[in-house]
Amino acid sequence: MKIKSQRDFYSGLMFMAVGIAFAWAATNYSIGEGARMGPGYFPLVLGILLTGLGGFIVFEALVVETEDGEPIGKWAWKPLSFIIGANVLFGILLGGLPRIGLPPMGLILAIYGLVFVASLAGDEFNLKENLILATVLAIGSYLAFVVLLKLQFPVWPTFITG
């Protein structure tokens, strides 16, 4: 069978690989059932859905004709690096690095760091838009995770809160 869309084919395979990994990892936890979900229920369902979606995309890539075969282009290293770096920075700022003596900087500063580093992945940098986005995300995250869900993690840097 001939691949008629390389982009769709390989993205479908990626969805399937992630879905299978999620479903497989979920089997290490109690699954439960619909009325009494265990910690593995959501990752299992998500994995099954991702695998199904990936299978549909792969099937479509093999069946639906495209004009040029939609070849995969070159890797966009700059955006990829900044997006991965932004997520790593978020984790470091949120939890700190005790091994080197860096204290947790908290949720608010981690979100600002995430937004500003991730915005460097694009072609344009707009300080005002980034400040607005980071502020909205910080307020929304604080309300969702700290106020509503009552999760316990640092909101502000430890040297400020004592």
C-alpha positions, 0 to 999 in steps of 0.5 A, spaced: 500 500 500 502 506 498 503 512 503 499 518 500 500 523 505 507 522 509 505 528 514 498 524 516 501 517 516 507 519 521 503 524 525 498 518 526 503 513 528 506 518 533 499 519 536 498 511 536 505 510 539 503 516 545 496 512 546 499 505 546 504 508 551 499 512 555 494 505 555 500 501 557 502 505 563 495 506 566 495 498 567 500 499 573 495 503 576 488 501 579 483 502 573 476 502 577 470 503 573 466 509 570 462 510 576 468 509 581 474 511 577 481 509 579 488 513 578 489 509 571 482 510 568 483 517 565 490 515 562 487 508 559 481 512 556 486 517 553 491 512 550 485 508 547 482 515 544 489 517 542 490 510 539 484 510 535 485 517 532 492 515 530 489 509 527 484 513 523 489 518 521 494 513 518 488 509 514 486 516 511 493 517 509 493 511 506 487 512 502 485 519 501 489 522 495 493 528 495 496 532 490 504 532 492 504 526 497 505 532 502 512 530 504 515 531 511 519 538 511 525 539 515 525 539 522 524 546 525 529 546 530 529 553 533 521 552 535 522 545 537 528 548 542 524 553 545 518 550 546 522 544 550 526 549 553 520 553 556 517 546 559 524 544 562 524 552 565 517 551 567 519 545 571 525 548 574 522 554 576 516 551 579 520 546 583 527 548 584 533 544 583 535 542 590 541 539 588 544 546 586 541 550 591 536 553 587 529 554 591 522 553 588 520 560 584 513 558 585 507 557 580 507 565 578 514 566 576 514 559 572 508 561 568 511 567 566 518 564 564 514 559 560 510 564 556 516 568 555 521 563 553 516 559 548 514 566 545 521 566 542 519 560 538 515 564 533 517 569 528 515 575 532 516 577 539 510 582 542 512 584 550 505 587 551 501 580 548 506 576 552 505 580 559 497 579 558 497 572 556 502 570 562 498 574 567 491 571 564 494 564 565 497 565 572 491 568 574 487 562 571 492 557 574 492 560 581 484 560 581 484 553 578 489 549 582 490 553 588 483 556 590 478 550 586 482 544 587 486 546 593 493 543 590 499 544 595 505 547 591 509 554 591 505 560 588 511 565 590 518 564 591 520 561 597 525 567 599 519 571 599 514 567 602 519 565 608 
